[in-house]
């Protein structure tokens, strides 16, 4: 019987690169990924040959048929597709393939994530307002909300910083 | 979108934009564009699928390219008149670049 292992690994939407690198290292060590489940934090591996495998995590509209087909045509294998999150992989020999090969579209991807986080952040405001009266009796809820706000702010600022770095790499003025 | 707005947003063109638009002077689907550009640049440019999808969506929204037909579930596109106008301007700019490079740099080999 082949050796298997299940790993639960938390990651945040603004550092999907970390999970990509981790999966690639697992593959290089001979742990082949067989499934991604549970909101993309449960990873199942099976012992096998070490592989040079490129993993890419992307965010698009959920169940985007045209996008999925185009990536599959280009040789990517889809491992996970839930709530707009996609996990792709492709074996390679020389050049490590990428889903994004130019700066403009990578900036757009990060902007899409900022929009998601900003929406989540704004959605909390009416909830807080509506609950305001009853929340006075449970002040600890405010602490939880403060932590949530800080967390989302942190994510947004991380993504904005990443975009700023990308623009500086390009050197020139922003396109728009 | 107005021509001036398009010009401001698209010119000068990134290499990705230029080659995608150039490929779409003929009707092509996404993967067809990828193959064509790779062939045309002798393997130098391999467009990422995410980049291609994002650029096509944006160009379609801006009316620079238009959906033509769906075959085998794959959508084909072609440059619109606005798209061709942009391409023409970009080619004129590139020609000037090339002309001036020749004039100043000549054919010295360093």
Interface residues (C-beta under 8 A of the other chain):
Chain A: X56 X58 X60 X65 X66 X67 X69 X70 X71 X73 X74 X76 X95 X97 X98 X99 X100 X101 X102 X103 X104 X105 X106 X108 X109 X175 X176
Chain B: X9 X14 X15 X16 X17 X30 X31 X34 X45 X46 X47 X48 X49 X50 X51 X52 X53 X54 X55 X58 X73 X74 X75
